Amino acid sequence: MPMLPIHGTHFTGWAIQPHLVSAGRNAATVRSELGEMLYQYRYGGVDCHMRAIASKFAEALDTSIVDQRPNFLLWVPPAPQEPEYRRMILLSAAISRATGIASAQHLVARDGDDLFRVTSTVAARGIAARSVLVLDDLLRSGATLNALCALLVNQAEVGCVRAVVGTVLQR
Protein backbone atom coordinates (compact mmCIF):
# COMPACT_ATOMS: atom_id res chain seq x y z
CA MET A 1 0.00 0.00 0.00
CA PRO A 2 1.53 3.34 -1.01
CA MET A 3 2.04 5.89 1.73
CA LEU A 4 -0.09 9.04 1.82
CA PRO A 5 1.70 12.37 1.31
CA ILE A 6 1.48 14.86 4.20
CA HIS A 7 2.56 18.52 4.26
CA GLY A 8 2.95 21.20 6.87
CA THR A 9 4.53 24.62 7.11
CA HIS A 10 7.90 23.19 8.16
CA PHE A 11 7.80 19.61 6.88
CA THR A 12 6.83 17.25 4.10
CA GLY A 13 6.45 13.54 4.54
CA TRP A 14 4.21 10.52 4.49
CA ALA A 15 1.58 8.71 6.50
CA ILE A 16 1.70 4.92 6.46
CA GLN A 17 -2.07 4.42 6.82
CA PRO A 18 -5.23 6.55 7.15
CA HIS A 19 -7.01 6.94 10.50
CA LEU A 20 -10.72 7.43 9.93
CA VAL A 21 -13.22 9.14 12.22
CA SER A 22 -16.91 9.05 11.38
CA ALA A 23 -18.77 12.32 11.48
CA GLY A 24 -21.80 12.93 13.66
CA ARG A 25 -22.87 13.05 17.27
CA ASN A 26 -21.94 9.47 18.10
CA ALA A 27 -18.77 9.40 16.01
CA ALA A 28 -16.80 6.20 16.21
CA THR A 29 -13.09 6.00 15.58
CA VAL A 30 -12.10 3.47 12.95
CA ARG A 31 -8.39 2.76 13.25
CA SER A 32 -6.25 1.05 10.66
CA GLU A 33 -4.33 -2.06 11.70
CA LEU A 34 -1.24 0.01 12.47
CA GLY A 35 -3.34 2.69 14.17
CA GLU A 36 -4.88 0.11 16.49
CA MET A 37 -1.48 -1.39 17.34
CA LEU A 38 -0.08 2.08 18.08
CA TYR A 39 -3.08 2.93 20.25
CA GLN A 40 -2.90 -0.33 22.21
CA TYR A 41 0.87 0.00 22.65
CA ARG A 42 0.84 3.66 23.68
CA TYR A 43 -2.26 3.79 25.87
CA GLY A 44 -3.07 0.16 26.67
CA GLY A 45 0.36 -1.10 27.59
CA VAL A 46 0.29 -3.91 25.02
CA ASP A 47 4.05 -4.50 24.75
CA CYS A 48 3.82 -7.32 22.20
CA HIS A 49 3.02 -4.74 19.49
CA MET A 50 6.35 -2.89 19.74
CA ARG A 51 8.27 -5.18 17.38
CA ALA A 52 5.43 -5.24 14.80
CA ILE A 53 5.12 -1.44 14.87
CA ALA A 54 8.89 -1.03 14.42
CA SER A 55 8.78 -3.49 11.50
CA LYS A 56 5.93 -1.59 9.80
CA PHE A 57 7.82 1.71 10.11
CA ALA A 58 11.03 0.08 8.82
CA GLU A 59 9.20 -1.49 5.87
CA ALA A 60 7.55 1.82 5.01
CA LEU A 61 10.90 3.62 5.15
CA ASP A 62 12.61 1.01 2.99
CA THR A 63 9.94 1.01 0.30
CA SER A 64 8.94 4.67 0.18
CA ILE A 65 11.87 6.86 1.10
CA VAL A 66 14.45 6.10 -1.51
CA ASP A 67 15.57 9.57 -2.58
CA GLN A 68 17.54 10.39 0.58
CA ARG A 69 18.07 8.12 3.56
CA PRO A 70 17.99 10.25 6.73
CA ASN A 71 20.99 10.49 9.03
CA PHE A 72 18.85 10.46 12.17
CA LEU A 73 15.41 9.45 13.43
CA LEU A 74 13.51 11.39 16.07
CA TRP A 75 10.17 10.34 17.55
CA VAL A 76 8.04 13.34 18.55
CA PRO A 77 8.82 13.29 22.26
CA PRO A 78 5.90 13.08 24.66
CA ALA A 79 6.06 15.28 27.75
CA PRO A 80 8.06 13.47 30.48
CA GLN A 81 5.09 13.55 32.84
CA GLU A 82 2.87 11.66 30.37
CA PRO A 83 2.42 8.03 31.41
CA GLU A 84 3.40 6.79 27.94
CA TYR A 85 6.70 8.71 27.84
CA ARG A 86 8.95 5.69 28.44
CA ARG A 87 6.95 3.49 26.07
CA MET A 88 7.36 5.91 23.16
CA ILE A 89 11.09 6.36 23.82
CA LEU A 90 11.46 2.55 23.74
CA LEU A 91 9.51 2.43 20.47
CA SER A 92 11.80 5.08 18.99
CA ALA A 93 14.81 2.93 19.90
CA ALA A 94 13.17 -0.17 18.38
CA ILE A 95 12.50 1.67 15.10
CA SER A 96 16.09 2.95 15.10
CA ARG A 97 17.37 -0.64 15.48
CA ALA A 98 14.96 -1.98 12.83
CA THR A 99 16.03 0.64 10.27
CA GLY A 100 19.70 0.94 11.16
CA ILE A 101 19.28 4.74 11.35
CA ALA A 102 20.76 6.50 14.39
CA SER A 103 18.38 7.96 16.95
CA ALA A 104 18.48 11.67 17.77
CA GLN A 105 16.03 11.24 20.65
CA HIS A 106 18.41 13.00 23.06
CA LEU A 107 18.34 16.21 21.00
CA VAL A 108 14.97 17.63 22.03
CA ALA A 109 12.63 17.61 25.00
CA ARG A 110 8.99 18.55 25.25
CA ASP A 111 7.85 21.24 27.69
CA GLY A 112 4.19 21.53 26.72
CA ASP A 113 1.63 20.72 24.03
CA ASP A 114 3.62 22.15 21.14
CA LEU A 115 6.60 23.52 23.08
CA PHE A 116 9.94 21.87 22.42
CA ARG A 117 13.51 22.80 23.30
CA VAL A 118 16.94 21.70 22.15
CA THR A 119 18.47 19.86 25.11
CA SER A 120 22.14 20.04 24.14
CA THR A 121 24.07 22.45 21.96
CA VAL A 122 26.76 19.78 21.57
CA ALA A 123 24.17 17.34 20.21
CA ALA A 124 22.75 20.07 17.97
CA ARG A 125 26.20 20.72 16.48
CA GLY A 126 26.47 17.01 15.62
CA ILE A 127 23.20 17.07 13.73
CA ALA A 128 23.49 20.49 12.01
CA ALA A 129 23.16 20.38 8.22
CA ARG A 130 22.19 16.69 8.40
CA SER A 131 18.90 14.97 7.55
CA VAL A 132 16.36 14.09 10.27
CA LEU A 133 13.23 12.01 9.87
CA VAL A 134 10.64 12.87 12.52
CA LEU A 135 8.27 10.04 13.48
CA ASP A 136 4.89 10.20 15.20
CA ASP A 137 1.94 7.90 15.73
CA LEU A 138 -0.92 10.16 14.56
CA LEU A 139 -1.13 13.38 12.54
CA ARG A 140 -4.18 15.48 13.37
CA SER A 141 -3.70 19.17 12.58
CA GLY A 142 0.07 19.14 12.05
CA ALA A 143 0.70 21.76 14.77
CA THR A 144 2.95 19.50 16.85
CA LEU A 145 5.03 18.39 13.87
CA ASN A 146 5.29 21.97 12.61
CA ALA A 147 6.53 23.19 16.01
CA LEU A 148 9.14 20.44 16.33
CA CYS A 149 10.33 20.72 12.73
CA ALA A 150 10.64 24.52 13.00
CA LEU A 151 12.82 24.06 16.10
CA LEU A 152 15.02 21.53 14.29
CA VAL A 153 15.53 23.84 11.32
CA ASN A 154 15.85 27.14 13.19
CA GLN A 155 17.70 26.18 16.38
CA ALA A 156 19.45 22.87 15.63
CA GLU A 157 20.14 23.99 12.03
CA VAL A 158 19.11 20.65 10.58
CA GLY A 159 19.52 20.65 6.81
CA CYS A 160 16.55 18.48 5.84
CA VAL A 161 13.51 17.57 7.96
CA ARG A 162 10.88 15.12 6.78
CA ALA A 163 8.19 13.26 8.69
CA VAL A 164 6.59 9.84 8.72
CA VAL A 165 3.50 9.22 10.82
CA GLY A 166 1.81 5.91 11.48
CA THR A 167 -1.64 7.24 10.69
CA VAL A 168 -3.16 10.49 9.46
CA LEU A 169 -6.58 11.62 10.61
CA GLN A 170 -9.07 11.76 7.75
CA ARG A 171 -12.71 12.78 8.07
GUFI-547353 format. One line per 4 residues: their letters; for each residue x negated, y, z of N, C-alpha, C. Coordinates in nm, 4 decimals, m for minus. Layout:
BEGIN
a> X/Y/Z/X/Y/Z/X/Y/Z  ... .
//
This chain:
BEGIN
mpml> m0.0851/m0.1192/0.0000/0.0000/0.0000/0.0000/m0.0888/0.1244/0.0000  m0.0703/0.2137/m0.0958/m0.1534/0.3341/m0.1007/m0.1212/0.4275/0.0162  m0.2247/0.4967/0.0620/m0.2042/0.5892/0.1729/m0.1353/0.7154/0.1217  m0.0657/0.7827/0.2135/0.0089/0.9040/0.1819/m0.0797/1.0256/0.2052 .
pihg> m0.0885/1.1172/0.1096/m0.1701/1.2371/0.1311/m0.1081/1.3281/0.2368  m0.1927/1.3876/0.3206/m0.1485/1.4865/0.4199/m0.2371/1.6096/0.4059  m0.1817/1.7259/0.4399/m0.2561/1.8517/0.4260/m0.2205/1.9431/0.5418  m0.3172/2.0181/0.5862/m0.2951/2.1199/0.6868/m0.3783/2.2413/0.6515 .
thft> m0.3755/2.3411/0.7362/m0.4530/2.4625/0.7115/m0.6025/2.4338/0.7114  m0.6467/2.3452/0.8008/m0.7899/2.3186/0.8159/m0.8308/2.1765/0.7826  m0.7437/2.0989/0.7205/m0.7801/1.9609/0.6879/m0.7001/1.9096/0.5686  m0.7547/1.8095/0.5049/m0.6826/1.7255/0.4103/m0.7077/1.5828/0.4546 .
gwai> m0.6229/1.4921/0.4129/m0.6446/1.3543/0.4539/m0.5329/1.2636/0.4091  m0.5148/1.1563/0.4865/m0.4213/1.0522/0.4485/m0.3514/0.9958/0.5710  m0.2308/0.9474/0.5490/m0.1580/0.8710/0.6499/m0.1494/0.7279/0.5985  m0.1718/0.6319/0.6871/m0.1703/0.4922/0.6463/m0.0278/0.4460/0.6163 .
qphl> 0.0686/0.4845/0.7006/0.2074/0.4424/0.6820/0.3017/0.5547/0.7238  0.4252/0.5556/0.6696/0.5232/0.6548/0.7145/0.5828/0.6149/0.8494  0.6342/0.7128/0.9204/0.7008/0.6941/1.0501/0.8358/0.7630/1.0342  0.9411/0.6871/1.0260/1.0721/0.7432/0.9931/1.1562/0.7706/1.1170 .
vsag> 1.2266/0.8807/1.1166/1.3220/0.9136/1.2224/1.4534/0.9457/1.1546  1.5601/0.8783/1.1955/1.6914/0.9053/1.1384/1.7413/1.0402/1.1887  1.8190/1.1043/1.1079/1.8774/1.2322/1.1475/2.0077/1.2063/1.2233  2.0517/1.3044/1.2974/2.1803/1.2927/1.3655/2.1666/1.2911/1.5166 .
rnaa> 2.2813/1.2948/1.5813/2.2869/1.3054/1.7271/2.2215/1.1853/1.7968  2.2485/1.0678/1.7491/2.1944/0.9466/1.8096/2.0799/0.8912/1.7247  1.9863/0.9789/1.6899/1.8773/0.9405/1.6007/1.7936/0.8284/1.6613  1.7641/0.7316/1.5793/1.6800/0.6197/1.6209/1.5463/0.6293/1.5478 .
tvrs> 1.4406/0.6011/1.6192/1.3093/0.6003/1.5577/1.2873/0.4653/1.4918  1.2436/0.4688/1.3680/1.2100/0.3472/1.2954/1.0608/0.3539/1.2680  0.9844/0.2735/1.3406/0.8391/0.2760/1.3254/0.7950/0.1719/1.2234  0.6881/0.2032/1.1536/0.6253/0.1053/1.0663/0.5573/0.0008/1.1548 .
elge> 0.5045/m0.1029/1.0930/0.4334/m0.2061/1.1696/0.3169/m0.1445/1.2481  0.2364/m0.0633/1.1803/0.1240/0.0010/1.2475/0.1734/0.0990/1.3527  0.2775/0.1738/1.3217/0.3338/0.2692/1.4175/0.3789/0.2006/1.5449  0.4426/0.0861/1.5315/0.4878/0.0107/1.6489/0.3694/m0.0408/1.7305 .
mlyq> 0.2674/m0.0912/1.6621/0.1478/m0.1390/1.7343/0.0808/m0.0246/1.8097  0.0684/0.0915/1.7429/0.0078/0.2079/1.8082/0.0893/0.2506/1.9294  0.2208/0.2531/1.9150/0.3082/0.2929/2.0254/0.2943/0.1951/2.1422  0.3004/0.0661/2.1146/0.2897/m0.0334/2.2214/0.1524/m0.0299/2.2877 .
yryg> 0.0485/m0.0082/2.2078/m0.0865/m0.0004/2.2645/m0.1008/0.1240/2.3522  m0.0628/0.2390/2.2971/m0.0838/0.3659/2.3684/0.0040/0.3805/2.4918  0.1329/0.3517/2.4782/0.2259/0.3792/2.5873/0.2709/0.2547/2.6637  0.2592/0.1378/2.6024/0.3073/0.0157/2.6674/0.1980/m0.0709/2.7259 .
gvdc> 0.0731/m0.0336/2.7027/m0.0364/m0.1103/2.7588/m0.0561/m0.2468/2.6957  m0.0157/m0.2624/2.5693/m0.0294/m0.3914/2.5023/m0.1688/m0.3975/2.4387  m0.2645/m0.4489/2.5166/m0.4049/m0.4496/2.4746/m0.4337/m0.5354/2.3523  m0.3543/m0.6400/2.3312/m0.3823/m0.7317/2.2204/m0.3735/m0.6627/2.0844 .
hmra> m0.3138/m0.5442/2.0771/m0.3015/m0.4743/1.9488/m0.4270/m0.3959/1.9100  m0.5200/m0.3752/2.0033/m0.6347/m0.2890/1.9740/m0.7146/m0.3388/1.8538  m0.7458/m0.4646/1.8480/m0.8265/m0.5183/1.7380/m0.7523/m0.5065/1.6044  m0.6220/m0.5335/1.6037/m0.5425/m0.5244/1.4803/m0.5340/m0.3793/1.4318 .
iask> m0.5178/m0.2866/1.5244/m0.5123/m0.1444/1.4870/m0.6458/m0.1018/1.4272  m0.7556/m0.1382/1.4930/m0.8888/m0.1030/1.4424/m0.9097/m0.1614/1.3032  m0.8639/m0.2846/1.2809/m0.8779/m0.3490/1.1496/m0.7977/m0.2751/1.0424  m0.6758/m0.2311/1.0776/m0.5929/m0.1585/0.9798/m0.6570/m0.0254/0.9418 .
faea> m0.7125/0.0456/1.0413/m0.7816/0.1713/1.0113/m0.9044/0.1440/0.9244  m0.9821/0.0410/0.9590/m1.1032/0.0083/0.8824/m1.0682/m0.0291/0.7387  m0.9639/m0.1100/0.7207/m0.9205/m0.1493/0.5869/m0.8762/m0.0269/0.5063  m0.8008/0.0610/0.5692/m0.7549/0.1822/0.5010/m0.8733/0.2695/0.4603 .
ldts> m0.9722/0.2805/0.5477/m1.0895/0.3621/0.5154/m1.1694/0.3001/0.4021  m1.1842/0.1687/0.4041/m1.2611/0.1014/0.2994/m1.1957/0.1102/0.1628  m1.0628/0.1044/0.1586/m0.9938/0.1008/0.0303/m0.9553/0.2381/m0.0227  m0.9467/0.3385/0.0631/m0.8938/0.4674/0.0181/m0.9934/0.5817/0.0184 .
ivdq> m1.0938/0.5734/0.1007/m1.1872/0.6864/0.1103/m1.3193/0.6432/0.0494  m1.3267/0.6563/m0.0812/m1.4452/0.6097/m0.1511/m1.5331/0.7240/m0.2002  m1.4805/0.8462/m0.2025/m1.5573/0.9572/m0.2577/m1.6700/1.0026/m0.1646  m1.6492/0.9984/m0.0354/m1.7543/1.0386/0.0584/m1.7307/0.9709/0.1930 .
rpnf> m1.8182/0.8801/0.2269/m1.8074/0.8124/0.3558/m1.8482/0.9117/0.4648  m1.7662/0.9280/0.5680/m1.7991/1.0251/0.6728/m1.9195/0.9805/0.7556  m1.9880/1.0783/0.8138/m2.0995/1.0486/0.9035/m2.0508/1.0099/1.0424  m1.9361/1.0662/1.0823/m1.8850/1.0457/1.2174/m1.7337/1.0296/1.2168 .
llwv> m1.6838/0.9563/1.3165/m1.5406/0.9445/1.3432/m1.5113/1.0149/1.4748  m1.3941/1.0740/1.4836/m1.3512/1.1388/1.6068/m1.2013/1.1201/1.6228  m1.1590/1.0473/1.7242/m1.0168/1.0339/1.7546/m0.9722/1.1618/1.8228  m0.8555/1.2146/1.7879/m0.8040/1.3337/1.8554/m0.7970/1.3005/2.0041 .
ppap> m0.8776/1.3678/2.0848/m0.8823/1.3287/2.2259/m0.7556/1.3673/2.3011  m0.6999/1.2716/2.3770/m0.5896/1.3082/2.4656/m0.6458/1.3874/2.5834  m0.5607/1.4581/2.6539/m0.6057/1.5283/2.7749/m0.6474/1.4233/2.8776  m0.7559/1.4464/2.9515/m0.8057/1.3467/3.0475/m0.7033/1.3046/3.1520 .
qepe> m0.6074/1.3913/3.1822/m0.5090/1.3554/3.2842/m0.3971/1.2669/3.2286  m0.3900/1.2513/3.0953/m0.2875/1.1664/3.0366/m0.3192/1.0209/3.0671  m0.2182/0.9417/3.1031/m0.2423/0.8027/3.1408/m0.3068/0.7202/3.0297  m0.2850/0.7572/2.9044/m0.3396/0.6787/2.7943/m0.4784/0.7244/2.7500 .
yrrm> m0.5397/0.8174/2.8226/m0.6703/0.8715/2.7837/m0.7728/0.7601/2.7588  m0.7931/0.6750/2.8564/m0.8949/0.5691/2.8443/m0.8618/0.4735/2.7298  m0.7357/0.4418/2.7126/m0.6952/0.3492/2.6067/m0.7322/0.4041/2.4685  m0.7101/0.5331/2.4472/m0.7362/0.5907/2.3160/m0.8868/0.6059/2.2916 .
ills> m0.9637/0.6303/2.3967/m1.1094/0.6361/2.3818/m1.1623/0.4970/2.3452  m1.1068/0.3919/2.4084/m1.1463/0.2549/2.3744/m1.1081/0.2211/2.2305  m0.9923/0.2681/2.1855/m0.9505/0.2433/2.0472/m1.0455/0.3137/1.9502  m1.0851/0.4346/1.9826/m1.1797/0.5076/1.8988/m1.3097/0.4280/1.8837 .
aais> m1.3579/0.3731/1.9938/m1.4815/0.2932/1.9898/m1.4621/0.1669/1.9058  m1.3448/0.1041/1.9156/m1.3165/m0.0169/1.8379/m1.3134/0.0150/1.6881  m1.2549/0.1280/1.6509/m1.2503/0.1675/1.5099/m1.3908/0.2002/1.4611  m1.4705/0.2644/1.5447/m1.6094/0.2947/1.5095/m1.6858/0.1651/1.4825 .
ratg> m1.6692/0.0652/1.5688/m1.7372/m0.0644/1.5482/m1.6861/m0.1338/1.4219  m1.5547/m0.1297/1.3988/m1.4962/m0.1975/1.2831/m1.5390/m0.1350/1.1506  m1.5658/m0.0057/1.1510/m1.6025/0.0638/1.0274/m1.7533/0.0814/1.0114  m1.8262/0.0689/1.1214/m1.9697/0.0945/1.1160/m2.0029/0.2426/1.1081 .
iasa> m1.9067/0.3296/1.1384/m1.9277/0.4745/1.1346/m1.9436/0.5239/1.2782  m2.0461/0.6015/1.3039/m2.0763/0.6496/1.4392/m1.9617/0.7322/1.4955  m1.9411/0.7191/1.6261/m1.8378/0.7963/1.6946/m1.8939/0.9310/1.7388  m1.8122/1.0343/1.7268/m1.8477/1.1674/1.7770/m1.7549/1.2039/1.8922 .
qhlv> m1.7035/1.1029/1.9618/m1.6031/1.1242/2.0649/m1.6525/1.2156/2.1763  m1.7820/1.2172/2.2007/m1.8411/1.2996/2.3060/m1.8462/1.4484/2.2701  m1.8165/1.4837/2.1476/m1.8339/1.6213/2.0996/m1.7283/1.7181/2.1499  m1.6048/1.6727/2.1635/m1.4965/1.7627/2.2031/m1.4153/1.7058/2.3183 .
ardg> m1.3546/1.7974/2.3921/m1.2628/1.7607/2.5001/m1.1354/1.8408/2.4803  m1.0291/1.7903/2.5379/m0.8991/1.8554/2.5247/m0.8635/1.9215/2.6572  m0.8231/2.0489/2.6500/m0.7854/2.1239/2.7693/m0.6367/2.1527/2.7777  m0.5632/2.1254/2.6740/m0.4195/2.1526/2.6724/m0.3593/2.0949/2.5467 .
ddlf> m0.2328/2.1292/2.5187/m0.1634/2.0724/2.4032/m0.2460/2.0806/2.2753  m0.2810/2.1980/2.2341/m0.3620/2.2154/2.1136/m0.4881/2.2951/2.1438  m0.5396/2.2801/2.2658/m0.6596/2.3519/2.3082/m0.7752/2.2535/2.3221  m0.8780/2.2736/2.2413/m0.9943/2.1874/2.2425/m1.1178/2.2732/2.2664 .
rvts> m1.2240/2.2095/2.3134/m1.3508/2.2804/2.3296/m1.4653/2.1867/2.2939  m1.5727/2.2458/2.2419/m1.6943/2.1703/2.2149/m1.7610/2.1463/2.3500  m1.7943/2.0204/2.3794/m1.8474/1.9859/2.5110/m1.9977/2.0004/2.5209  m2.0687/2.0008/2.4094/m2.2141/2.0040/2.4138/m2.2683/2.0734/2.2898 .
tvaa> m2.3463/2.1780/2.3109/m2.4067/2.2452/2.1958/m2.5133/2.1565/2.1328  m2.5771/2.0714/2.2124/m2.6755/1.9776/2.1573/m2.6062/1.8805/2.0625  m2.4931/1.8250/2.1064/m2.4173/1.7335/2.0208/m2.3678/1.8065/1.8963  m2.3242/1.9307/1.9115/m2.2752/2.0073/1.7974/m2.3863/2.0295/1.6949 .
rgia> m2.5079/2.0545/1.7423/m2.6197/2.0720/1.6484/m2.6442/1.9444/1.5685  m2.6250/1.8277/1.6304/m2.6470/1.7013/1.5624/m2.5415/1.6692/1.4581  m2.4298/1.7370/1.4654/m2.3196/1.7073/1.3731/m2.2984/1.8204/1.2719  m2.3645/1.9338/1.2902/m2.3489/2.0490/1.2009/m2.3811/2.0084/1.0573 .
arsv> m2.3021/2.0589/0.9664/m2.3164/2.0381/0.8224/m2.2938/1.8927/0.7811  m2.2455/1.8097/0.8710/m2.2187/1.6692/0.8403/m2.0694/1.6516/0.8119  m2.0290/1.5294/0.7887/m1.8901/1.4969/0.7554/m1.8255/1.4228/0.8718  m1.7082/1.4712/0.9154/m1.6363/1.4092/1.0267/m1.4970/1.3695/0.9791 .
lvld> m1.4580/1.2489/1.0148/m1.3232/1.2012/0.9873/m1.2492/1.1972/1.1197  m1.1440/1.2783/1.1306/m1.0643/1.2870/1.2522/m0.9502/1.1860/1.2415  m0.9304/1.1068/1.3458/m0.8272/1.0035/1.3478/m0.7218/1.0375/1.4514  m0.5970/1.0026/1.4222/m0.4889/1.0201/1.5196/m0.3830/0.9148/1.4918 .
dllr> m0.2955/0.8929/1.5906/m0.1937/0.7905/1.5733/m0.0740/0.8405/1.4945  m0.0294/0.9650/1.5178/0.0925/1.0160/1.4561/0.0758/1.1631/1.4196  0.1128/1.1984/1.2980/0.1132/1.3377/1.2542/0.2573/1.3864/1.2537  0.2843/1.4876/1.3352/0.4184/1.5484/1.3367/0.4133/1.6784/1.2577 .
sgat> 0.3740/1.7864/1.3234/0.3699/1.9171/1.2575/0.2322/1.9488/1.1987  0.1291/1.8851/1.2490/m0.0070/1.9144/1.2050/m0.0781/2.0151/1.2926  m0.0100/2.0717/1.3924/m0.0703/2.1760/1.4767/m0.1922/2.1242/1.5533  m0.1830/2.0053/1.6081/m0.2949/1.9503/1.6846/m0.4152/1.9258/1.5941 .
lnal> m0.3924/1.8630/1.4796/m0.5033/1.8389/1.3866/m0.5624/1.9700/1.3369  m0.4782/2.0676/1.3056/m0.5295/2.1974/1.2614/m0.6183/2.2615/1.3668  m0.5753/2.2574/1.4932/m0.6534/2.3186/1.6010/m0.7887/2.2498/1.6169  m0.7885/2.1173/1.6163/m0.9140/2.0443/1.6325/m1.0054/2.0637/1.5121 .
call> m0.9515/2.0557/1.3929/m1.0328/2.0721/1.2728/m1.0895/2.2132/1.2612  m1.0132/2.3139/1.3001/m1.0638/2.4518/1.3005/m1.1814/2.4644/1.3963  m1.1717/2.4028/1.5127/m1.2818/2.4061/1.6098/m1.4056/2.3388/1.5513  m1.3877/2.2244/1.4865/m1.5019/2.1527/1.4288/m1.5720/2.2362/1.3222 .
vnqa> m1.4948/2.3031/1.2387/m1.5533/2.3837/1.1317/m1.6152/2.5126/1.1870  m1.5423/2.5823/1.2741/m1.5850/2.7143/1.3189/m1.6878/2.7129/1.4316  m1.6773/2.6188/1.5248/m1.7703/2.6181/1.6382/m1.8791/2.5118/1.6269  m1.8445/2.3932/1.5772/m1.9445/2.2872/1.5634/m2.0097/2.2911/1.4252 .
evgc> m1.9600/2.3786/1.3375/m2.0141/2.3995/1.2033/m2.0222/2.2710/1.1219  m1.9205/2.1876/1.1354/m1.9115/2.0646/1.0577/m1.8913/2.1014/0.9118  m1.9587/2.0324/0.8229/m1.9515/2.0649/0.6811/m1.8232/2.0199/0.6140  m1.7738/1.9025/0.6487/m1.6546/1.8477/0.5844/m1.5689/1.7780/0.6894 .
vrav> m1.4436/1.8190/0.7011/m1.3514/1.7570/0.7956/m1.2328/1.7024/0.7166  m1.2076/1.5740/0.7356/m1.0883/1.5122/0.6785/m1.0193/1.4344/0.7893  m0.8968/1.3929/0.7643/m0.8192/1.3262/0.8686/m0.7517/1.2013/0.8135  m0.7404/1.1015/0.9000/m0.6590/0.9836/0.8721/m0.5728/0.9603/0.9949 .
vgtv> m0.4432/0.9503/0.9721/m0.3503/0.9216/1.0817/m0.2842/0.7867/1.0545  m0.2474/0.7197/1.1627/m0.1810/0.5912/1.1481/m0.0476/0.6061/1.0795  0.0314/0.7013/1.1274/0.1635/0.7237/1.0690/0.1909/0.8737/1.0594  0.2737/0.9106/0.9624/0.3156/1.0493/0.9457/0.4667/1.0533/0.9588 .
lqr> 0.5150/1.1484/1.0363/0.6576/1.1623/1.0609/0.7279/1.2111/0.9359  0.8274/1.1372/0.8912/0.9067/1.1761/0.7751/1.0522/1.1711/0.8139  1.1266/1.2725/0.7759/1.2710/1.2778/0.8066/1.3515/1.2537/0.6823 .
//
